[in-house]
């Protein structure tokens, strides 16, 4: 998924959405208080990379990277994917720096509510199995907060494939190629991530989904 420039209209929609949302539950952790920004900065500095170098690699504006490192904005999951590519690290290292290297016979258990949570105005997502590195898939649970395509921020697209399974509520999935489709609890979809796509909730409550993406690598 790629970084998108935000128009004033979308920015206003986000602001109104934030005001109408309930307070973050105690178990949720935002990017600001989980030290995500400073952690990404330490990784970049440890690799002796400048902000501009990372920007050139992942296609994200240098000013945006600076705001993330200083905890001024919370990066979306798609933006974290691009940052992992720019920093030449496994996506799991964004959440858990001490993740285990790949080996035969490994496994990872994430207890209910124990995943690494990052919150944005579009969705709240909980990354799962972050203690394992070099995974071919990256699973997460997400609460879809956006209610309109404008509020979501437009199309997103990236390399790889993804699988989405609706756990509760109802979503409307938009793609560049197909007509919009509605998915209810128990429904699922597998799609090419290179195709522009966006997801919004259409049920009274915010929908919860299981999202599994293939790792984005250089």
Beta strands, then each sheet from edge to edge (+ up, - down):
strand 1: 116-119
strand 2: 123-127
strand 3: 137-144
strand 4: 161-168
strand 5: 170-175
strand 6: 181-184
strand 7: 188-192
strand 8: 197-201
strand 9: 207-214
sheet 1: 1+ 2- 3+ 9- 4+ 7-
sheet 2: 6+ 5- 8+
end
